[in-house]
Amino acid sequence: AQSVTQLGSHVSVSEGALVLLRCNYSSSVPPYLFWYVQYPNQGLQLLLKYTTGATLVKGINGFEAEFKKSETSFHLTKPSAHMSDAAEYFCAVSDRRGYSTLTFGKGTMLLVSP
Amino acid sequence: DAGITQSPRYKITETGRQVTLMCHQTWSHSYMFWYRQDLGHGLRLIYYSAAADITDKGEVPDGYVVSRSKTENFPLTLESATRSQTSVYFCASSALAGDPDTQYFGPGTRLTVL
């Protein structure tokens, strides 16, 4: 069975500061990993995903994540936070077993202060 | 309009009533999914469908029924609503089975069971 752990239900940063959202996963097979963002009263939008190849993945809005197999981690970063980044972020894992079902973490709310 | 839509966006019902949440996508995606989102739990998969007339249970299927007579529609029915089914429900779709394809999410339906 797969699982995803997101450390910290809330993360607060100042505008211009580094954003770091942590995600650790458990999977019995090489995983595919995803980060989604959810703005208030909206559905989820894909930020980035790791499948194979380069372990540093770049996504939309200046976000990136690095797959570290030895640490079973897929942390999301952005060098400089913007007020518009305030949202909830979800990490997800797929076991790639014929169905593209995703197992989500519980989410991290990113708060950005001026 | 193209994309994935859900209706209604908001619904209030009473315990014991039957409720159907609608999901419609215009991409002819093979896969469709229903999730519920609850505070502290993230998103949990209720049911998914690989194609018309093919459905399967997810993590939390009890109390829900789905059908998929047409590729573009995937309704979710609560046959006898309970207060524990108060939640935000998201429908999603993806293009290919077995591949790490992106799941596209609808805007959600906020359901309150009194």
Interface residues (C-beta under 8 A of the other chain):
Chain A: S9 Y32 Y36 N41 Q42 G43 L44 Q45 L46 K49 T51 F90 S94 R96 G98 Y99 S100 T101 L102 T103 F104 G105 K106 G107
Chain B: Y31 F33 Y35 G40 H41 G42 L43 R44 L45 Y48 A50 D56 G58 F90 A92 S94 L96 A97 G98 D99 P100 D101 T102 Q103 F105 G106 P107 G108
